[in-house]
Amino acid sequence: MALPVAIALTVISAAGSIKAGQDRNKMYQMQAKQAEVESDRRAVQYELQANDILRRTNQANAAVVARGFAGGTQGFEGSAGLIQQVNNTRGGKEFMFALQNADMAQRGGLIQASLYRGAGQIAEQAGYFDAAGKLGSAGFQFAKMGSAPSGGGSSGSSGGGGTMQSTPNFATA
């Protein structure tokens, strides 16, 4: 009666290992999705920052042009033009930097998500391997119970007392 109970408990334990591995995989899949969403959110923030940089650059250039025309000079030439060129250079660098940050945030999120997915697959496989190990070990133990004892005594051998030596079989011609 104890043997069927032990077998049932081992099977239940193995099934629990499989379920635990599957649950860990699901957890990692959710973390992967969360990493992707978070990276998308950060990328959008950087893109908004880039758009704000363009807006501020355009406002600054518009103010320079307005001052130039208000002062009776050309708003797009001379010192007004030079100031606009400097604004565009600085604003362009900041704009590109913000877009690169958006790209890096998104790539980083995809890499993190990929790592989580891989960890989830490994966790699920580990659950299957753990279950197989439990079942294999239990099978070995149960098979050992039903076999003949492997103690130190002799089992059916005739005692000659000496050692057996074999001589090599050389071909002689």
C-alpha positions in Angstrom: 0.0 0.0 0.0 2.9 2.4 0.7 4.4 1.9 -2.8 1.3 3.2 -4.7 1.1 6.2 -2.4 4.8 6.9 -2.9 4.4 6.6 -6.7 1.4 9.0 -6.6 3.3 11.5 -4.5 6.2 11.4 -6.9 3.9 11.9 -9.9 2.2 14.8 -8.2 5.6 16.3 -7.3 6.8 15.9 -10.9 3.6 17.6 -12.2 4.2 20.4 -9.7 7.7 20.9 -11.1 6.3 21.2 -14.6 3.6 23.6 -13.5 6.1 25.7 -11.6 8.4 25.9 -14.7 5.4 26.9 -16.8 4.4 29.6 -14.3 7.9 31.0 -14.2 7.9 31.2 -18.0 4.6 33.1 -17.9 6.0 35.5 -15.4 9.1 36.1 -17.6 6.9 36.6 -20.6 4.9 39.3 -18.7 8.1 41.0 -17.7 9.3 40.9 -21.3 6.0 42.6 -22.3 6.5 45.2 -19.5 10.1 45.9 -20.7 8.8 46.5 -24.2 6.0 48.9 -23.0 8.4 50.7 -20.7 11.0 51.2 -23.5 8.3 52.5 -25.9 7.2 54.9 -23.2 10.7 56.2 -22.7 11.2 56.5 -26.5 8.0 58.6 -26.8 9.3 60.9 -24.1 12.6 61.4 -26.0 10.6 62.1 -29.2 8.5 64.6 -27.4 11.7 66.2 -26.1 13.1 66.3 -29.7 9.9 68.0 -30.9 10.1 70.5 -28.0 13.7 71.3 -29.0 12.6 72.0 -32.6 9.8 74.2 -31.3 12.1 76.3 -29.1 14.7 76.6 -32.0 12.0 77.9 -34.3 10.7 80.3 -31.6 14.2 81.6 -31.1 14.8 82.0 -34.8 11.4 83.8 -35.2 12.4 86.2 -32.5 15.7 86.9 -34.2 14.0 87.6 -37.6 11.4 89.8 -36.0 14.1 91.9 -34.2 16.0 92.2 -37.4 13.1 93.5 -39.4 11.9 95.7 -36.5 15.4 97.3 -36.5 15.2 98.1 -40.2 17.6 95.4 -41.3 17.2 92.1 -43.1 16.0 89.4 -40.8 17.7 86.6 -42.6 21.1 88.1 -43.3 24.1 89.4 -41.4 24.2 89.0 -37.6 20.5 87.8 -37.6 21.3 85.1 -40.1 24.4 84.1 -38.1 22.4 83.8 -34.9 19.8 81.6 -36.7 22.6 79.4 -38.1 24.0 79.0 -34.6 20.5 78.2 -33.2 19.9 75.7 -35.9 23.3 74.0 -35.3 22.8 73.7 -31.6 19.1 72.8 -31.9 19.9 70.2 -34.5 22.5 68.5 -32.3 20.1 68.4 -29.4 17.4 67.2 -31.6 19.5 64.3 -33.0 20.7 63.5 -29.5 17.1 63.2 -28.3 16.2 60.9 -31.3 19.3 58.7 -30.6 18.2 58.4 -27.0 14.7 57.4 -28.2 16.3 54.7 -30.4 18.6 53.5 -27.6 15.7 53.3 -25.2 13.7 51.2 -27.6 16.6 48.9 -28.5 17.4 48.4 -24.8 13.8 47.4 -24.1 13.8 44.9 -26.9 17.1 43.4 -25.6 15.7 43.2 -22.1 12.5 41.6 -23.4 14.5 39.1 -25.3 16.5 38.2 -22.2 13.3 37.7 -20.2 11.9 35.5 -22.9 15.0 33.4 -22.9 14.9 33.1 -19.2 11.3 32.0 -19.3 12.1 29.2 -21.8 15.0 28.1 -19.7 12.8 28.1 -16.5 10.1 26.0 -18.2 12.7 23.5 -19.5 14.2 23.3 -16.0 10.7 22.4 -14.7 10.5 19.5 -17.2 14.1 18.4 -16.4 13.3 18.5 -12.7 10.2 16.4 -13.2 12.1 13.9 -15.3 14.7 13.7 -12.6 12.2 13.1 -9.9 10.4 10.4 -12.0 13.7 8.8 -13.0 15.0 8.7 -9.4 11.7 7.3 -8.1 11.7 4.7 -10.8 15.3 3.7 -9.9 14.4 3.5 -6.2 11.3 1.4 -6.9 13.2 -0.9 -9.2 15.8 -1.3 -6.6 13.1 -2.4 -4.1 12.0 -5.3 -6.2 15.5 -6.6 -7.2 17.7 -9.0 -5.2 19.8 -7.5 -2.5 23.3 -6.6 -3.6 25.1 -7.3 -0.3 28.6 -8.6 0.2 27.8 -12.3 0.3 28.3 -14.8 -2.5 25.3 -15.8 -4.5 25.7 -19.2 -6.1 29.4 -19.2 -6.9 31.5 -22.1 -6.3 34.4 -21.4 -4.1 37.7 -22.4 -5.5 39.6 -20.1 -3.3 42.3 -19.2 -5.9 42.6 -16.5 -8.4 41.9 -17.2 -12.0 44.6 -16.2 -14.5 44.3 -16.2 -18.2 47.2 -16.8 -20.5 47.4 -14.9 -23.7 46.5 -16.9 -26.8 49.5 -16.3 -29.1 49.6 -17.8 -32.5 52.7 -19.7 -33.1 53.9 -21.0 -36.4 
